Amino acid sequence: MAELFDMGKHTWFVWGSYAVFFIFIVAELVLLGRRRRTIWQRLSRIKRMNSGDNNET
């Protein structure tokens, strides 16, 4: 188990790479959630607009 954490001269590079990877994964998930919310808001706005047009005819 100690070999997993002790990587000699490459420790900062390896663990830094893992940290950057996980930061980007979390950022991607946050951005996907925002995009999904925006799409749902747009769709509901379009639905309201279309239902308003149908009531006038």
N, C-alpha and C positions, 0 to 999 in steps of 0.2 A: 504494500500500500504506500510506503514511503517513496518508492520509485515513481509513483504516479505524480506526486507533488514536487519531487526533486528532479529537475530537468537540466541541471548544470547551468551552462551559460545561456540557455535558451528559455529559461523560466518566464522572463518578462514578455518575450515575444509570443510564446504559446498561450499564456493566460491572458495577455492583452488581446490576442486574436479571438479567444473565446468571448471575452467581454464585449468586443466590438460586434461580433456576430449576434450575441444576445440582445444588445442595444438595438441593432437594426431589425431584428425579429420583432421586438416589442414595438418599435416605431411603426413597422409595417402593419401590425395588428391594430394599432391605434388609428392609423390612416384609413385602413379598410373599414373600421367601425364608423368613422366620420363620413366616408363616402357612402356607406350603406344608409346612414341616417339622412344624408342629403338627398339621395335618390328617393327614399320613401317620402320625404317632405315634398319633393317635386311631383311625385306621382299623386299624392293626396291633393296637392294644389290643382293639378290638371284635372283630377276627378271632380273636384268641387266646381271648377270652371265649366266642365262639360255638363254636369248635372244642372247647373244654373241655366245653361243654354237650352236644355231640353224642356225645362219648366215653362219657358216663355212661348214655346210653339204650340 
